[in-house]
Amino acid sequence: MDRITRILAEYAYNVDYKKLPYETVHEVKRRIIDSLAVAFAAYYSDPVVKSRRVASQYAAENGGRIIGTRYKASPDWASFVNGIMIRYHDYNDTYLSKEPLHPSDMIAAAFGLGDALDSIGEDVITSIAVGYEAAVTFCDGGSLRKRGWDHVNFLGIGSTILSSKLLKLDIEKIQHALSIYAVPHASMRQTRVGELSMWKGAAAANSTRNAVFSSLLAKEGFTGPFKPFEGEMAFIKQLLHGDFDVNVLSSMEEGKPPKKILDTYIKKYPVEYHAQTAVDAVLRLREKVSYTDVDKILIETFQAAYDIIGPKDPEKWDPHTKETADHSLMWIVSAALVWGDISIEHYQNIRDPRVLSLMKRMEVKVDHEINEKYPSSFPNRITITTRDGRRFTEEVEYAKGHPKNPMSDKEVEEKFNTLTMSIIPSDQRSSLLQKIWRIEDYTIREIVEDLII
């Protein structure tokens, strides 16, 4: 194999639960709670229902259950449906660097594969911690989106590490699992261009599904292409045009305990992360001015936000799908002006004429000073000019849930209870939270059984 594959495999194999820092273990528990919250919020969404229906038609006696159900599907399919649930509302955690990522997408495999294996809680915690370490570290090394490839290609690396760890693969088999994942399963950035489809919320789930599939094959001794990352036609050259800083893997090569999960961010609002601070800025502005008095809106942001959720795509100015709306900075700012806190219920009214009208009075531009701060911080500056000529400006640098503005455990629980109260009874929610905070005392199967609604 190659150096990168070896570093990843040796790291995954050598980390065990006893080597995990307390703060990493605690943060993994918080991310499990957060992921289940947003998963249940999406339980009845159209893509989840459709994918769950397919999976339920092909039961697997030794499979993993789909979150919230008694359905057992093959571990890769269970992970796929679980992943769509976690990802659908764009409400799960985020990391922003040279490449953005939603690392908790991989937790779908911890449930789908972990349930099938009856993995113990300590193994689940460890697998998630090392999976985060790998995927998040790759985001620091290079940019996929600049070359037309999707960030989920990095997610799948972490998901493969997670799956291989749960399967207790040796170093050689982990290398082959990574190779079987990395070479055949490249995902294109076209998923996130123009009018967005259901696949926007499924691409990450598919990456995790492919990772589980690859790891299961490797477990039986199936071999993958050699030099999957550094070969002449491999991952680094094809997807990154050779532009990857392998030095970001030095902490893994040195065997340092996994801590990258501590650098990632929990979301307060169900919008693409680059717009989180924009919502906070708008909420401050609403205390000073009504949306009915607005004449003009100026959004000053950083280049990544401009490119990913800004004015480049005409569809972002006139969204017709939920997937497009939650990736439109213009729609998000307008919606926050009209409604205040953005919630998942607001996506039932994407075409609200008040929101669309405000978007027509909007200008979006990159500000050099703001852009220089990214990705250390994620500022958005909103300036409103009223019909009578008054100007109001607010700028927010760190959204709630960022490590420099963290959510408390109580706030994470509140998010869980808010998003699940309509689908999980109160006593069941309370029992679940208690078990997840002590997940090392349980198997993942015991947790999954308590998720059945």
C-alpha positions as CSV (number, residue, x, y, z in Angstrom):
1,M,0.0,0.0,0.0
2,D,1.1,3.6,0.4
3,R,2.1,5.9,3.3
4,I,-1.3,7.5,3.8
5,T,-3.1,4.1,3.8
6,R,-0.6,2.7,6.3
7,I,-0.9,5.8,8.6
8,L,-4.7,5.5,8.7
9,A,-4.7,1.8,9.2
10,E,-2.1,1.7,12.0
11,Y,-3.7,4.5,13.8
12,A,-7.2,2.9,13.7
13,Y,-5.8,-0.4,14.8
14,N,-3.7,1.0,17.7
15,V,-6.2,3.4,19.4
16,D,-8.3,1.7,22.1
17,Y,-10.9,3.0,24.5
18,K,-8.4,3.4,27.4
19,K,-6.3,5.8,25.4
20,L,-9.2,8.2,24.7
21,P,-9.2,11.5,26.6
22,Y,-12.2,12.1,28.8
23,E,-13.2,15.2,26.8
24,T,-13.2,13.1,23.6
25,V,-15.4,10.4,25.1
26,H,-17.8,13.1,26.5
27,E,-18.0,14.8,23.1
28,V,-18.8,11.6,21.3
29,K,-21.8,11.1,23.6
30,R,-23.0,14.6,22.8
31,R,-22.7,13.9,19.1
32,I,-24.7,10.7,19.4
33,I,-27.5,12.7,21.2
34,D,-27.4,15.4,18.6
35,S,-27.4,12.9,15.7
36,L,-30.4,11.0,17.1
37,A,-32.2,14.3,17.6
38,V,-31.9,15.4,14.0
39,A,-32.5,11.8,12.8
40,F,-35.9,11.6,14.5
41,A,-36.8,15.1,13.3
42,A,-36.5,13.7,9.8
43,Y,-38.3,10.4,10.5
44,Y,-41.3,11.2,8.3
45,S,-39.5,13.2,5.6
46,D,-40.0,12.1,2.0
47,P,-36.5,10.8,1.3
48,V,-36.4,8.9,4.6
49,V,-39.7,7.3,4.0
50,K,-38.8,6.3,0.4
51,S,-35.4,4.8,1.4
52,R,-36.8,3.1,4.4
53,R,-39.5,1.5,2.2
54,V,-36.9,0.1,-0.1
55,A,-34.7,-1.3,2.7
56,S,-37.7,-2.9,4.5
57,Q,-38.5,-4.9,1.4
58,Y,-35.2,-6.8,1.6
59,A,-35.0,-7.9,5.2
60,A,-31.7,-9.3,6.6
61,E,-31.9,-11.6,9.6
62,N,-28.4,-10.7,10.7
63,G,-28.6,-7.1,9.8
64,G,-28.8,-3.8,11.6
65,R,-32.0,-2.0,12.5
66,I,-33.1,1.2,10.9
67,I,-33.3,3.9,13.6
68,G,-36.8,4.0,15.1
69,T,-38.0,0.7,13.6
70,R,-37.8,-3.0,14.0
71,Y,-36.7,-3.4,10.4
72,K,-33.4,-5.2,10.0
73,A,-31.5,-4.6,6.8
74,S,-28.0,-5.5,5.7
75,P,-25.6,-3.3,7.6
76,D,-24.7,-1.1,4.6
77,W,-28.4,-0.4,3.8
78,A,-29.3,0.2,7.5
79,S,-26.4,2.7,7.6
80,F,-27.6,4.4,4.4
81,V,-31.1,5.0,5.7
82,N,-29.8,6.1,9.1
83,G,-27.5,8.4,7.3
84,I,-30.3,10.1,5.3
85,M,-32.2,10.6,8.6
86,I,-29.2,12.3,10.2
87,R,-28.4,14.4,7.2
88,Y,-31.8,15.4,5.9
89,H,-32.5,18.6,7.8
90,D,-28.9,19.9,7.5
91,Y,-28.9,20.1,11.3
92,N,-26.0,17.8,12.3
93,D,-22.5,18.9,13.2
94,T,-20.0,20.6,10.9
95,Y,-16.3,21.2,10.4
96,L,-14.9,23.9,8.2
97,S,-11.4,24.0,6.9
98,K,-9.9,23.7,3.4
99,E,-12.9,21.3,2.9
100,P,-16.2,21.5,4.8
101,L,-17.7,18.3,6.3
102,H,-20.6,17.0,8.4
103,P,-18.6,14.4,10.4
104,S,-21.5,13.0,12.4
105,D,-22.9,11.6,9.2
106,M,-20.7,8.6,9.9
107,I,-22.5,7.9,13.2
108,A,-25.1,6.2,10.9
109,A,-22.6,3.3,10.5
110,A,-22.1,3.1,14.3
111,F,-25.8,2.3,14.5
112,G,-26.3,0.3,11.3
113,L,-23.2,-1.9,11.6
114,G,-22.9,-1.7,15.4
115,D,-26.4,-3.1,15.9
116,A,-25.7,-6.0,13.6
117,L,-22.5,-6.8,15.4
118,D,-23.9,-6.1,18.9
119,S,-20.9,-3.9,19.5
120,I,-20.3,-2.8,23.1
121,G,-20.5,0.9,24.0
122,E,-16.8,1.3,24.5
123,D,-16.1,0.1,21.0
124,V,-18.7,2.4,19.5
125,I,-17.2,5.4,21.3
126,T,-13.7,4.5,20.1
127,S,-14.8,3.9,16.5
128,I,-16.5,7.2,16.3
129,A,-13.6,9.0,17.8
130,V,-11.0,7.6,15.4
131,G,-13.5,8.0,12.4
132,Y,-13.8,11.7,13.3
133,E,-10.0,12.0,13.6
134,A,-9.4,10.7,10.1
135,A,-12.2,12.5,8.2
136,V,-11.7,15.9,9.9
137,T,-7.9,15.7,9.5
138,F,-8.3,15.2,5.7
139,C,-10.3,18.4,5.6
140,D,-7.2,20.2,6.8
141,G,-5.1,18.7,4.1
142,G,-6.8,19.7,0.8
143,S,-9.9,20.9,-0.9
144,L,-12.2,18.6,-2.9
145,R,-14.9,21.2,-3.8
146,K,-12.4,23.4,-5.7
147,R,-11.8,20.4,-8.1
148,G,-15.5,19.5,-8.5
149,W,-15.6,16.7,-6.0
150,D,-17.8,16.4,-3.0
151,H,-16.8,16.6,0.6
152,V,-18.4,13.2,1.3
153,N,-15.3,11.6,-0.2
154,F,-13.5,12.5,3.0
155,L,-16.4,11.4,5.1
156,G,-16.1,7.9,3.7
157,I,-12.5,7.7,4.8
158,G,-13.7,8.3,8.4
159,S,-16.6,6.0,8.0
160,T,-14.3,3.2,6.7
161,I,-12.1,3.7,9.7
162,L,-15.1,3.6,12.0
163,S,-16.5,0.4,10.3
164,S,-13.1,-1.3,10.3
165,K,-12.7,-0.6,14.0
166,L,-16.1,-2.0,14.9
167,L,-15.3,-5.1,12.8
168,K,-11.9,-5.4,14.7
169,L,-10.0,-5.7,11.4
170,D,-6.2,-6.0,11.5
171,I,-3.9,-3.4,9.9
172,E,-3.7,-5.2,6.6
173,K,-7.4,-5.6,6.2
174,I,-8.1,-2.0,7.3
175,Q,-5.8,-0.9,4.4
176,H,-7.8,-3.0,1.9
177,A,-11.0,-1.6,3.3
178,L,-9.7,1.9,2.7
179,S,-8.7,1.0,-0.8
180,I,-12.0,-0.6,-1.7
181,Y,-13.7,2.5,-0.5
182,A,-11.4,5.2,-1.9
183,V,-10.8,4.0,-5.5
184,P,-14.3,3.0,-6.7
185,H,-16.6,5.5,-4.8
186,A,-15.7,9.0,-5.8
187,S,-18.7,11.4,-5.4
188,M,-19.1,14.5,-7.6
189,R,-19.8,18.0,-6.4
190,Q,-22.7,18.3,-8.9
191,T,-24.9,17.1,-6.0
192,R,-24.7,20.6,-4.6
193,V,-25.0,22.8,-7.7
194,G,-28.2,24.6,-8.8
195,E,-31.6,23.3,-7.7
196,L,-30.8,20.7,-5.1
197,S,-32.5,17.3,-5.0
198,M,-33.1,14.6,-2.4
199,W,-29.6,13.3,-3.2
200,K,-28.1,16.3,-1.4
201,G,-29.2,14.7,1.9
202,A,-28.2,11.2,0.7
203,A,-24.7,11.6,-0.7
204,A,-23.1,11.4,2.7
205,A,-25.3,8.4,3.6
206,N,-24.2,6.7,0.4
207,S,-20.5,7.4,1.2
208,T,-21.0,5.8,4.6
209,R,-22.9,2.9,3.0
210,N,-20.0,2.3,0.7
211,A,-17.6,2.4,3.6
212,V,-19.5,-0.3,5.5
213,F,-19.7,-2.4,2.3
214,S,-15.9,-2.0,1.8
215,S,-15.1,-3.0,5.3
216,L,-17.3,-6.1,5.2
217,L,-15.6,-7.2,2.1
218,A,-12.1,-6.6,3.6
219,K,-13.1,-8.6,6.7
220,E,-13.4,-11.7,4.5
221,G,-10.0,-11.1,2.9
222,F,-11.1,-9.3,-0.3
223,T,-8.3,-7.1,-1.5
224,G,-8.4,-3.6,-3.0
225,P,-6.2,-1.7,-5.5
226,F,-2.7,-1.0,-4.3
227,K,-1.6,2.6,-3.5
228,P,-5.2,3.9,-3.3
229,F,-4.2,7.4,-2.1
230,E,-0.7,8.1,-3.6
231,G,-0.7,6.0,-6.7
232,E,-0.4,7.5,-10.2
233,M,-4.1,7.5,-10.8
234,A,-5.3,7.4,-7.2
235,F,-7.3,9.5,-4.8
236,I,-4.8,12.4,-4.2
237,K,-4.0,12.9,-7.9
238,Q,-7.5,12.4,-9.3
239,L,-9.6,14.2,-6.7
240,L,-7.1,16.7,-5.3
241,H,-4.9,17.3,-8.4
242,G,-1.9,16.3,-6.1
243,D,-2.6,19.2,-3.8
244,F,-2.7,17.6,-0.4
245,D,-0.6,18.3,2.7
246,V,0.3,14.9,4.0
247,N,1.8,16.6,7.1
248,V,-1.6,17.1,8.6
249,L,-1.5,13.3,9.3
250,S,1.6,13.7,11.5
251,S,-0.4,13.5,14.8
252,M,-2.0,10.3,13.6
253,E,1.4,8.9,12.5
254,E,2.7,9.7,16.0
255,G,-0.2,7.9,17.6
256,K,-1.6,10.9,19.5
257,P,-5.0,10.3,21.1
258,P,-8.0,11.4,18.9
259,K,-9.2,14.9,19.7
260,K,-10.4,16.4,16.4
261,I,-14.0,15.9,17.4
262,L,-13.4,18.8,19.8
263,D,-12.8,21.1,16.9
264,T,-16.1,20.5,15.3
265,Y,-19.4,22.4,15.7
266,I,-22.9,21.6,16.7
267,K,-25.6,23.5,14.9
268,K,-28.2,25.7,16.5
269,Y,-30.2,26.2,13.3
270,P,-31.2,23.8,10.5
271,V,-29.3,25.8,7.8
272,E,-26.0,25.3,6.1
273,Y,-23.3,26.1,8.6
274,H,-21.8,29.2,6.8
275,A,-25.2,30.9,7.4
276,Q,-25.4,30.2,11.2
277,T,-23.8,33.5,12.1
278,A,-26.0,35.3,9.5
279,V,-29.1,34.0,11.4
280,D,-27.7,35.3,14.7
281,A,-26.9,38.7,13.2
282,V,-30.5,38.9,11.8
283,L,-32.0,38.0,15.2
284,R,-30.1,41.0,16.7
285,L,-31.4,43.2,13.9
286,R,-35.0,42.1,14.5
287,E,-34.8,43.7,17.9
288,K,-34.2,47.1,16.2
289,V,-36.2,46.9,12.9
290,S,-39.2,45.1,11.4
291,Y,-38.9,43.3,8.1
292,T,-41.9,45.4,6.9
293,D,-39.6,48.5,7.1
294,V,-36.8,47.1,5.1
295,D,-35.7,48.8,1.9
296,K,-32.3,47.2,1.3
297,I,-30.3,44.3,2.8
298,L,-26.5,44.0,2.4
299,I,-24.8,40.7,3.3
300,E,-21.1,40.8,3.6
301,T,-19.5,37.4,3.9
302,F,-16.5,35.2,3.2
303,Q,-15.6,33.6,-0.1
304,A,-16.6,30.0,0.8
305,A,-20.1,31.1,1.9
306,Y,-20.4,33.2,-1.3
307,D,-19.5,30.2,-3.4
308,I,-21.4,27.5,-1.6
309,I,-24.7,29.2,-0.5
310,G,-24.4,32.6,-2.1
311,P,-25.7,34.3,-5.3
312,K,-23.7,32.3,-7.9
313,D,-26.5,29.8,-8.6
314,P,-29.8,31.5,-9.8
315,E,-31.8,28.7,-8.2
316,K,-30.6,30.0,-4.8
317,W,-32.5,33.3,-5.5
318,D,-35.7,31.4,-6.2
319,P,-35.7,28.1,-4.2
320,H,-38.3,25.5,-4.9
321,T,-37.0,22.7,-2.8
322,K,-36.1,22.4,0.9
323,E,-32.7,21.3,-0.1
324,T,-32.1,24.5,-2.1
325,A,-33.6,26.8,0.6
326,D,-31.4,25.5,3.4
327,H,-28.4,26.2,1.1
328,S,-29.4,29.7,0.1
329,L,-27.9,32.4,2.2
330,M,-30.4,34.9,0.7
331,W,-33.4,32.8,1.6
332,I,-32.1,32.0,5.1
333,V,-31.5,35.7,5.9
334,S,-34.9,36.7,4.6
335,A,-36.7,33.9,6.4
336,A,-34.9,34.8,9.7
337,L,-36.1,38.4,9.2
338,V,-39.7,37.3,8.8
339,W,-39.9,34.5,11.4
340,G,-37.0,34.9,13.8
341,D,-35.4,31.6,14.8
342,I,-35.3,29.3,11.8
343,S,-36.9,25.9,12.6
344,I,-37.5,22.8,10.4
345,E,-41.2,23.7,10.2
346,H,-40.4,26.9,8.2
347,Y,-39.3,24.7,5.2
348,Q,-43.0,24.0,4.7
349,N,-43.3,27.6,3.6
350,I,-40.4,28.0,1.2
351,R,-42.4,30.1,-1.2
352,D,-43.7,32.6,1.4
353,P,-44.2,35.8,-0.6
354,R,-42.8,37.9,2.3
355,V,-39.5,36.0,2.2
356,L,-39.2,36.0,-1.6
357,S,-39.9,39.8,-1.6
358,L,-37.1,40.5,0.8
359,M,-34.7,38.5,-1.3
360,K,-35.3,40.9,-4.2
361,R,-33.9,43.8,-2.1
362,M,-30.7,42.0,-1.3
363,E,-27.1,42.3,-2.3
364,V,-24.4,39.8,-1.3
365,K,-20.7,40.4,-1.6
366,V,-17.4,39.1,-0.2
367,D,-15.7,41.4,2.3
368,H,-11.9,41.2,2.4
369,E,-11.6,41.6,6.1
370,I,-14.2,39.0,6.8
371,N,-12.7,36.6,4.3
372,E,-9.3,36.8,6.0
373,K,-10.8,35.4,9.2
374,Y,-12.1,32.3,7.6
375,P,-11.8,29.4,8.5
376,S,-10.6,30.4,12.0
377,S,-14.0,32.1,12.4
378,F,-17.1,32.4,10.2
379,P,-18.3,36.1,10.3
380,N,-21.4,37.4,8.5
381,R,-22.2,41.1,8.5
382,I,-25.8,42.2,7.8
383,T,-26.7,45.8,7.1
384,I,-30.3,46.8,6.8
385,T,-31.4,50.1,5.3
386,T,-35.0,51.1,6.1
387,R,-37.4,53.0,3.9
388,D,-36.8,56.2,5.9
389,G,-33.0,55.9,5.4
390,R,-31.9,54.5,8.8
391,R,-29.1,51.9,8.7
392,F,-28.6,49.0,11.1
393,T,-25.6,46.7,11.1
394,E,-24.8,43.5,13.0
395,E,-21.8,41.1,12.7
396,V,-21.4,37.8,14.4
397,E,-18.2,35.8,14.3
398,Y,-18.9,32.6,16.2
399,A,-22.3,30.8,16.1
400,K,-23.7,29.0,19.1
401,G,-22.3,25.5,19.1
402,H,-18.8,26.5,17.9
403,P,-16.0,25.5,20.3
404,K,-15.4,29.2,21.1
405,N,-19.2,29.6,21.8
406,P,-20.1,26.1,22.9
407,M,-23.5,24.5,23.7
408,S,-23.8,23.2,27.2
409,D,-24.9,19.6,27.8
410,K,-28.2,21.0,28.9
411,E,-28.6,22.9,25.6
412,V,-27.7,19.7,23.7
413,E,-30.4,17.8,25.6
414,E,-32.9,20.7,24.9
415,K,-32.2,20.3,21.2
416,F,-32.8,16.6,21.5
417,N,-36.1,17.0,23.4
418,T,-37.4,19.8,21.1
419,L,-36.8,17.7,17.9
420,T,-38.1,14.4,19.3
421,M,-41.0,15.4,21.5
422,S,-43.6,14.8,18.8
423,I,-42.4,11.3,18.0
424,I,-40.8,9.9,21.2
425,P,-42.8,9.9,24.6
426,S,-41.3,11.8,27.4
427,D,-40.3,8.9,29.6
428,Q,-38.6,7.1,26.6
429,R,-36.7,10.3,25.8
430,S,-35.5,10.6,29.4
431,S,-34.4,6.9,29.5
432,L,-32.6,7.3,26.2
433,L,-30.6,10.3,27.4
434,Q,-29.6,8.6,30.6
435,K,-28.4,5.5,28.6
436,I,-26.4,7.5,26.0
437,W,-24.6,9.5,28.8
438,R,-23.6,6.1,30.1
439,I,-23.3,4.3,26.7
440,E,-20.1,2.6,27.8
441,D,-22.2,0.4,30.1
442,Y,-24.4,-0.9,27.3
443,T,-24.3,-2.5,23.9
444,I,-25.4,-0.4,20.9
445,R,-28.1,-3.0,20.4
446,E,-29.6,-2.1,23.7
447,I,-29.6,1.5,22.7
448,V,-31.2,0.8,19.3
449,E,-33.9,-1.3,20.9
450,D,-34.9,1.8,23.0
451,L,-35.1,3.8,19.9
452,I,-38.1,1.8,18.5
453,I,-41.2,4.0,18.3
